[in-house]
Every structure is written in C-alpha cells, then in structure tokens.
C-alpha cells in the first residue's frame, strides 16, 4: 500500500512538473499533424544538454551553403522581399522600375519568375566537394516564407510555383551521391514580423495611400494567376503591426520577440513546426540551422526545443545550430556566429556562417568586384579552425541556379589551396594556443550574433594560426613574408622541434633561438598562405 502511494505521488509530481513546463510557454505547439519523435531526448534544456556534438562534425571543419531561393530573381540582394516594400529604398526603386509598384506586383508575383532553368545540383555539389566541403547546406525556406520542397503545409512552394521542382529532394539526392552530410536551414519563423512592411503604402507620389499587397486574401485572387492560393499563407499579415513597425530598423531589436514585436499566433507557430518536421522526416538532414536568437519562437514557445529533440531522437549524429547562446545553451545546441568569430579558443565546437558576397545573389556586388577573395576565405577558415570552429560558407547562386564567372575563379582558387593544404584543416584540433600576431592579440568583441569579420580582414604573414593532429603541429602564416623568413615566437627554444616541412614544397631549413623558431621559406608555392607541418 505504501509503495503504491509513493508511486501515485511520483506520478502526480511528474504530471505537475510537466504541466508547469508547458504553462511556462505562452504559445505551446499544438501537435495535430506532425508529432515529435520520442526517444532519449525530451524538449527541455536539461535533456538536450546530454547530446554531444558528434566527432564527424568536429573533423569536418568546412561546409558550403546554397543560400538560394526566389529572392535571387531581382538580383538586388538579401532581404529584398522585405525591402521592396520600403518606399524610397534601393530595392523598392529597382522593383518599381523593373517589375511594377508593390500594390500591383508584390513578392508573390516574383515567385513564378524563379525558374532554376540551368540548375544542376549534382554538378554543383561535386564542385563544392572538390573545394573541400565536408558537409553541404541548403535553404529550406527563408524569411520570405516560401518552402523549397513539395511542402504538405505550405502551398506556396517550389513544387507548385516557379521551378515546379522539389528543390530539397534534388539537393538531398546530390549530397547523398557525393557522400556529404546534408544540412537544411529554416528561417520562415520570422515571416510574421519580417513581412510587416507589405502592409504599408506610399506616403508620397501618385500612389500615395494605396496599400501594398500584404493584406490581400484568397478572395482577391479571382481571375489572377494565383487564384486558389491565399496570400496570407505567404505574407502572414493578418495581425497588428509590431511597435514601431514603420521604423525599418526596429525588427533587429525585436528579433527575440521582445520590445513590442507582435506575438505570433499558435496557428503560425504550429504551422512552422509542422513544415520543419515534414522536411526533416522526408530528407533526413544531419544538420539544421535556425536564423534566430536561441531557437524558433524562444522563449515564447516550446517549438524549437521540440524540433531539436525530434532531430536528435531521429539522428543521434545530428547537429542543431542556434545564435546568441549562453554557456548552458551551448551544451544543448551548437553555437553559430554570423559573419564573425570570437578571438579565443572555445571549449565546445562551434561554427561561423559567412558568405563571399550577400546572402542572396546581389548583382551590384558582382559589378563592383565586392566578393571576398579565396585568400580571405582561407585565412578566415584557418583562424576559425584554430579556435575549435567550423566555417559554413555561402556561395550565392543566380536565380537560374548557376554561379557567375567571378565566383567560379574564387572556387577554383579555393580548390587549388585546399587540395594541397587540407590536411592542416580536416580532422585537426586546437593546439595549446590558437595563434600569435597583431590580430591574435587584439581584443575583438562580437556584435550581437557576430558581425566582426572586418576585424580579421587585414591579417598578414605576422599572424600565424595553429592546429594539431597527433604529434604534428600545423602553423599557417596569413601570407608570405617578403624576405622569405618566417619567425614563430610560440616555438622558441624550449619547444622541441624535430622537423619542418612546407605543404606542397618539401623540407625546410630552420633554427630555434630564445625568441622564435625561424624558418627559411622558398618562393611562394601558392598565392594565399604557407602551411608548415612541424613534427614535435
């Protein structure tokens, strides 16, 4: 009797704790269609913290991302589906001049122009693999709320509109053929506030006071190309604007659903949940990425925690990324730093996401030669890996599914360097210190989710980064010294050096002094950075 009483008390306590956890979220997910995979992991921080970053990800170090979707059509850059509704903006002016006024031609009308007519996913993924990519990422949806697969829960998708192809299915097949782990990024959770400018109207000119198309409904589509589709399933604007919504920059302070952001409905949160689980169940990714503070809808909802638990239960070797994570959250998720890096070794494996240009294809970056060079990419990769991180690099594709000739040269240069020097990257671990030199010794702070990569732009031969693999130490100088003499202060007398080899160049002469290891270099064997293989 006493044992039964204790058992009942325990059950009541568990139910009470569960109810309390559920009540702590204002907008809990409603599991009507898709259901979280059950197993070892529960949708709580304590449970998710028991998941360890898999060794394959720590070994991989470098991935390439096809951040590609219908916002590439106009070639006016990232977030164009938001900016085209901001009167007077560059993207607004471009849209009006080339496509029409946003009261008549909204972003919904750009979607059919996303044709992907020259897209060959197998060729692209094979090229990325030759450039050193050890995993491959694709865009599942962006803030534009358009699903790039045959989505069960979003009729505005690439199978119905535009390419009329299941883009995710084809990317996934190409990644599998190439033997690369697949990552999918999901960004549509912020469509709720991101599309708010589509509710506006011009303040000046002949269209003053005429509303843009963000408030249209299915009833407005009679006789239009989109008849039978509800624009509110795309724009999601059947709600009040957020505080300060006409301030174009206010969204950045509201990204974590604070400072007056209009809270999402339970239906919207559940729809994002259903769509994300649908993609995970169909395409079996090894990695998922959220462009959010911590997790989708956190801390308003348990949506993100449930998605993470679902993936971990389905795939124990999976990785889930989040931004602006505190120390405890980094034990449950993998920290992603956008366009930047911490200037120290981080205990837990982490990732930088960056791009050679803009996140979506931007013709003006192409025209002004604004892409990062292969040398810049390599130096940032080496710096990141020395600090226990990975680099996920986006190479923007045009709407037709191809990269331009300037990007092709960057990829070729990257492939040439990685083919010879990749052993200093893949499968390595941080040394006792990540590096030395002027930039290594600077106090470089992160800005929000990152955004400090400009601080690393001017590294030269004086900045040296270290990685190790067993008894081998790799020292990469961020350039070639003019006098062909490289001094490494961290390897002065006291550190036993048994031999020095230049990757791609053979054995080198060296001497140790009380101040440094001094290495005699030959003429440059590549145009980017020398890598020394040092036996200790």
N, C-alpha and C positions, 0 to 999 in steps of 0.2 A: 504493500500500500504506500509506504514512504517513498519507494523508488518510483512508483507511478506518479506520485505527487510532484517529486523533483523533475520528472520528465515533462509533466504538464507545465510546470513553472518555466522550465528551459524553453519549451516551445513558445510559451507566451512572451518570454523575453525576446526571442528571435523575431517573432512577429511584430513586437513593439518597436524593436530597433529598425526592422525593415520599413515599417510604416513611417518612422521618424525620418529615415534616409530619403524615402520618397517624398515626404512632405517638405523637405528642405529645398526641393527644386520647384520653382514656380510653374514650370512648363514641362512636366514629365512627358516622355514619349508614350504614345498610345500604340501598342503593338497589335494592330488589327490584321495587317497584311504580312509584313516581314517580322520574323522573330529572331532574337539574339541567340546565337549558338551557345548552348550550355556546355560546361566543362570545368576545367581547373580555375578559370578566371571569372571573377564577378565584376560588375560595373562599379567598383569602388577603388579609390586610390590605394588602399592597403593591399587589395588583391592584385591590382595591376603592377604594383611595385615588385612583386615576386617574379615578374617577367624580365629576363636578362637579354640584353642586346646580343644577337647571335654572332658567332665568330665570323661567319661569311661576310657580314656587313663590315665588321672591323677590318677584314682583309681587303675588301673591295676598293675602298678609298675614292673611287671616281665613278660617277654616273652621268649620263646625258639625258636631257629632258626635252621632249617635243611639246613645248608650251604653245599649242596650236589649236585654233578654232575660228569661228566666224568673225571674231574681232580683227582678224588679219585682212579682211576683204578690202577695207578702205586704205590700209597701209598707213594709218595715222597714229598707230601706237597703242600702248596698253591703256586699258580703261576707256577706250573710245566709245563704248556703248553707254557709258555714263556721261562722258564729256561732251558728246554730240548734243546733249540736252542742256548745255550751259551756254546761254546766249553770249556771243562775242568771243568764245574760246576758239583756239586754232582748230580744234576738231569739229566744233559747231560750224565754223565758217567753211571748212573743207566739205563737210557733209552737205550743207545747203547749196554750195556751188556745184558739186558733182552729182548729188543724188536727190536733193529736194529738202523742203522745210520739214522739221521733225513733227509738225502737226499732220503732215500728209505722208511722209516717208520716215517711219521710225525704225528702230533697230530690228524689229520683227521683219521688216521688208528687206533688210540686208541679208537675212539668213538664207534665202534661196540663192543668193549670189556666191555663197560658199560652196564651190563645186569640187574642189580637190581633184581636178581633172588630170593632173600629172603626178599624183601622189603614188609612190611605190614604197610601201612600208618595209618590205624585205631589203631592198637596196639601201634604204636609209639606215636601218638598224645594223646591217653589216658594216657600213661605213663607220658608224659610231663605235662599233666593237673594235675596228681596226685602229681607231683613235685612242683606245684604251678603256672605253666604258666597260665597267664590270656589272652595271645594272642599268636599266632603261626605264625612264618615267614618261608617262603620257598624261594629258589633260583629260579628266573625266567630265568635268564641267567647270566653267569659270563663274565669276560674279554675274555674268550675263544670263545665267540660269538655263543654258541650252545644253542638253545632255548629248555627249558624243558617242552614244550607243543606242541600240534598239530598246529604249527605256520603257519599262512597264508603267512607270508612274509619272512620266513627263512626255506628253505628246509632241512638245517642241524638242525634237531630237534629230540627229543626223541621219537616221534611217528614214524618217518621214519627210525631211526638208533638207535642201542643199545637196550634199553628195549622194543622198539616198543609199548610204552605206553604213554598216555598223563599224564605226571607226575603231572603237576599243577592241572589238573582236579581231580585226585585221592587225592592229598593233600587237595584241597579245600573241597571235599566231607567229608574227615575225620575231618577237622576243624569244618565244619558245624555240623556234628553229635555230636562232643564234645562240641559245643556251644562256640567255641573260635573265636574271630575276626581273620581274615586272613591278613597276610602281605606278599607282594612279593617284592623281591629285584631285581633290574635291573642294570647290570654292563657292558653290551656289548658296551656302547658308547665309551669305551676306547680301543676296539679291534684294532682300526685304528693304534694307535702308539704302543700298548702293544705287538702286534704280529710282530713288525718290525724285531726282531732277526731271524724270519723264512726266511727272505731274505738273510741271511748271508751264509757263507760257512766256512769250517775248514781252519785254517791258517797253520796247521801242520798235519803230518801223511799221510797215504796212500790216504785219501780222501781230501787232501788239494785242495782248489779251486773248489770243487764240491758243487754246490748250494744246499741248503736245499729246502724243498718242498713249501716254502711260495709263490713262484711266479708261481706255476702250474695253469693251466686253465682247463676248461671243455674239451678242445681238447686233453689234456694229459691223460684223463681217459679211453680211448678206451681199452676194454678188462680187465679193473680193477674192483674191487668190487664197486667202486664209479662212474662207468660210468653213465653219465647223470647228475651228480652233478658237480657244478662249485666250485673248492676250493677257488676261490676268494670271493664267498659269505660267506665263513667261515673266511679266513685269512684277507681279505680286504687289500691286499698289492699292489694293482695296483696304487701305488703313490710313490713319492720320500721318502727316509728315512728322519726322522727329524734330526735337527742339533745335532751332537754328538751321533748318534744312536748306534754306536758301544761301547759307554760307557754304561755299563749295568745299572748304577745308574741315568743316565740323565733323565729318564722318570719321576722321582719323582719331579724334578724341572719344568717339563712340564705338570704336571697333570691338571693345569688350562689353558692349551693350549697356554702357553707363552714360552719364552726362546727357540724359534726355533722349537717348535712342528709343524709338518706338518699339516696344517689346513685340517679338514675333508671336503669331498665333500658334496654338497647339497643332492645328492642322498643317501649318507651314513647316514646323519643326518635324512633325511625323513624316511629312512628305519627303523631306531631305533624308531622314533616316531610312525610309523605305528605298529610296533611289540608291543610296550608298550601299546598303546591304544587297540590293539587287545586283549592282556591279561587282561587288566582292564575291558573291556566290557564283556569278557567271564566269568571271575572268581570273579568279584565284590569284590576286596580287600578293607579292611578298612584302610590299611596302605601300603605305598610304600616307598622304601629305594633306594637311589642312592649313589654309592660309588664314589663321585665326590666332587670337590670344588664347593659349592653352588648348582648348578643344571647341568644336562647334557648339555654339549657344551657351557655353560655360560662362558664368555659374548659374544661368537661369534654368538650365535643363540637364538631364542625365543623358541626353542624346549622344554626345561624344564619348562618354565613358562606356556606353553600351556598344557603340561601334568598335571601340578599341578592344573590349572584351570579346566581341564577336570574332574579330580577326585573329586575336591571339588564340582563341579556342579552336578556330579552324586551321590555323597555320602557326605552330609554335616557333617557326623560324622567321616570323614576320616582324616588321618594324613600323611603328606609328610615330609620326613627327608632329610636334607642336611648337609654338613660338612663345617667347616671353615666359618661360617656365621657371619656377623657383627650384631650389635644390631638391626638395622632396618630389616634385612633379617630374623632374628629370630622371628619377629612379623608375618611373612608370612609363614614360614616353621618351623618345629621342629628341633632344633639343635641336631645333632648326634656327639658324641665324641667316637672315636675308641680307644679301649684298654686304657682307662684312665678316669679322672674326674677332674673337677675344684674343688678347695678346699674352696668352699663357697656356700651359698645358691644362686641359680639362680632364678630370678623372673619368667621367662617363663618356663613351663615344658620342659624337655629335656631328652635325652636318651644316655646311654653308650651302644655300641655294643662290646661284648667281646667273648672270646672263651676259653674252657677249655684246648685246645691244639692249633693246627694250624687251619686255616680257612678251608682248605681241609684236608682230612684224611692223617696223616703222621705216617707211621709205626715206624720211628725212635723215635718219641715222645712216642709212646706206649712202645717201648723196653727199653727206659731209664727212665721210670716212670716219664715222664715230664708233665703229666696233672696237672692242678690246682685241689686241693682237694675241697671237698664240703665245708670245713671250709673257704677256701679262697674265694670261690664263695659267700657264705653267708655274709662274712664280707664286701666284695665289694658291694654287693647288699644293705646291711644296710647303708653303707656310702653314696651310691648314692641316696637312697630314702630320707635320712636325708637332702639332698641338693635339693630336688624337682625334682629328676630324676627318670628314669626307667632304668632297665637293660634288654638288649636283649642278651641272652646267646646262643652261638652256641655249639652244641654237635656233633662233626664230625662223620659222618657215613662212613662205608666202602662202596666200590663200589657195594656190594651185597645188600645194604640197611639196614645193621644192625650195632649196636654199639658193641664194644668189652667188655669183662668182667670187665676190669678196669673202663671203663666209666659206666657200669651198677652199680658198687659199689658206684660211685660218685652220680649217680642219686638216688639210694636207700637212701644214707645218706642225700641228699638234701631233699628228700620227707619226711624223718623222722623229720627233723628240721622244715620244713615249715608246716607240719601238726599241730604241737603244737604252733608254734610261728608266723604263717602267719598273725594273726590279727594285729601284730605290723608293718606289711608291707602294706597290701592291704587297700585301702581307707583312708590312712593317709595323713597328710600334714606336712610340716616342722614346727618345733617349732620356738621360737624366736632366737635360735642359733642351728646350726646343730650338734655340739658336742664339746667335750673337750678332751685333752690328747696330747701326743707328736706329733702325726701325724696331728691332727687337727690344731695345732699351727704352723706347718711348712709352709713355702712359697713354694708351689708346682706349678710349671708352666706347661702349656700344651706344647707339642712338635708337631707343625703342627696340625693335626686333633685330637690329643690326646696323645697316646703313653707315658703315665706316670704312668701306673698301678703298675709298680715296686715300686713306692714311697709309695704305700699303702700295700705292701706285708707283712710288719712286725708289723702290729697293734696287740696289746695285750690288757689285761684287763684294762690298764690305759687309753686306747682310748675308749670313750663312745659316742654313737650317739643317737640322739633324734628324735622321730616322735610324732605326736599327733593326736587324734581323739576325738573331743569334749573336755570334761574336763579330758580326760585320756591322760597322757603322758607316752610314752614308752621309756625306757632307755636301750639300748643294749650295754653291755660290750663286747669288741672284744676278749674275753677269760675269763677264770675263775681264780680269784686270789688264790694263794696258801694258804693264811691264811683265806680264806672264808669271807673276809671283803672287801666290795666294797665302796669306797668313791667317791661321786659325788659332785664336787665343785660347779657346777652350781645350786645345790639345797640346798645350805646352808641356815641358818636361814634368814628369810625374804621372802622365798617362802613357802607358806602354803601347807604342805603335809598332806593328810588325811589318806593315807594307801598305803602299798607297797605289791604287790603280785608277785611271780615268776611264769611266764607262765610254766605250767607243774609241778609246785612244791608247790603251796599254799602260804598262807600269811607269811610275813617275819617280823622279828624284825628290828627296825631301830631307829636311833636318829639323830637329827639335831644339829650341832654345828655351830659356827660362820664361820667355814671354809668349811663344807661339810655336805651332807646327808650321813650317814654311815649306810650301810645295812649289816646285817648278812646273809650270804648265806649258804645253806646246801651243801651236797655233790653234785657234778655236776649231773644234770638230763639229760643233753645231752653232746655230745662230742665237741660241737662247741662254743656256746656263750649263756650266760644267758640273758633273756629278762625280765626286771622289768616293771610291769604295775603299774603306780603310779597315784593315784587319787589326784588331786589338788583342 
